[in-house]
Amino acid sequence: MVKANSLLYAIYICLIVSIICGALLYLANLYGQLNLHYNLREELYIHNQSLVNFALGNKTESEEIPVEENSGIEGAYSIKQYGLLKLLLTNSWVKNDTVVSAHFVGYFATDKTAIHLANLSKPLSYSGIVKLFGDNQLPSTFIETAYINNKPNQLILEGKNSISETRLPEINPNFKKIFEGIKAEKIGLSEVDKPRDSLYYNSFFNETKEIQVNSIVSNVIFKGNFVLRSKDSIRVRKNTVLEDVILIAPKITFEEGFKGTVQAFASKGIELEQKVTLNYPSVVCVYNESAEESKIKIKKESKITGAIVLFGSPLEMIDKNSIEIEEEGLVFGDIYCSGKLFLKSKVYGSIYTNQFFHRTQSSSYDNTIADIEINTTKRPGYFIAIPLFNTKKTEYGILKKVL
């Protein structure tokens, strides 16, 4: 009996050891497969990033991508227009594994223009402390002094002045194309995928989805590839989250305190109430070629990174189309105005306008600026501007990674 029990114990021990060894071998095999998987994923991510760099270096012109000989990874990229921005879509794959990415891309900003004022009327004048850092194209190279507020005047200039033409540079045709129509799938709000309550998301690899919305957009989240359109007006409440979304309506208003990233296009007017923040890359654009008035009004302490554009109005309608930007705010980017521009906030970028005006409680002064800073040097070299003009540049870069 003792010998039989000893033999049985030995068998049990051998069985336990074999199970442990088998489990260790199984875990080692799983670890090896997991390691191969992660190595492959890493190679896919590296390939995808290389594909992005290749596309940028190739000015995003389509070109066949050779297969990686060692890994067998294949890749492809494409470009599509999303509002005023170009979208670079890249895809790297091998067998059943895929890595994709999406980036807004554009040309690096090289424009050193501070002010381009069309040569239509009286020379530019200034009041108070005015700082202009950059080159200026003006009706006269001499900037006159205007005595308005009974306080010291000081003009700080860094750059050269030259005589401007009677017309502003022609704006990028893509601005007008937006108002002619955007290719999109028109669907109802109930048909949009909702990862969770109040969140609507559409990948940039999908077709753009256009949704008719109510005049009040409130307590909802839209992220990605959407066009929100209204036949009348859109008022965006501050409890709304909009990320990389396009808005189109005759009139658009952003409630005080709103923060988001949008391309907003209107025909009658756009208003930003106080302390609104539109993050990079955002666009505020009004197109008006009718006899009616149109206005972009940006109230105190609002910040926009991108571009502000009002265009379409003929020269005889300058007085009926205007951009008004109140004090204590910041425009980090460019302003284009075919009407009149009233400016009391800082601009780190370039201004193109047919006419300035300055308003006090008692009077209004044409082609006058007061107590402002327009500074192109505070726009860093890696900044990519919204393409105001259809000019060929040299080097592409990434505005923002959206996937």
Beta strands, then each sheet from edge to edge (+ up, - down):
strand 1: 74-82
strand 2: 85-94
strand 3: 97-107
strand 4: 113-117
strand 5: 125-127
strand 6: 129-133
strand 7: 135-138
strand 8: 144-145
strand 9: 154-158
strand 10: 161-163
strand 11: 185-186
strand 12: 199-202
strand 13: 209-212
strand 14: 216-217
strand 15: 221-224
strand 16: 226-229
strand 17: 233-236
strand 18: 241-248
strand 19: 251-254
strand 20: 259-266
strand 21: 269-272
strand 22: 277-287
strand 23: 294-298
strand 24: 303-311
strand 25: 321-325
strand 26: 330-343
strand 27: 346-347
strand 28: 351-359
strand 29: 364-366
strand 30: 368-370
strand 31: 373-375
strand 32: 396-401
sheet 1: 1+ 2- 3+ 32-
sheet 2: 10+ 7+ 4+ 28+ 26+ 24+ 22+ 20+ 18+ 15+ 12+
sheet 3: 10+ 7+ 4+ 28+ 29-
sheet 4: 10+ 7+ 4+ 28+ 26+ 25+ 23+ 21+ 19+ 17+ 14+
sheet 5: 10+ 7+ 4+ 28+ 26+ 27+
sheet 6: 10+ 7+ 4+ 28+ 26+ 24+ 22+ 20+ 18+ 16+ 13+ 11+
sheet 7: 8+ 5+ 30+
sheet 8: 9+ 6+ 31+
end
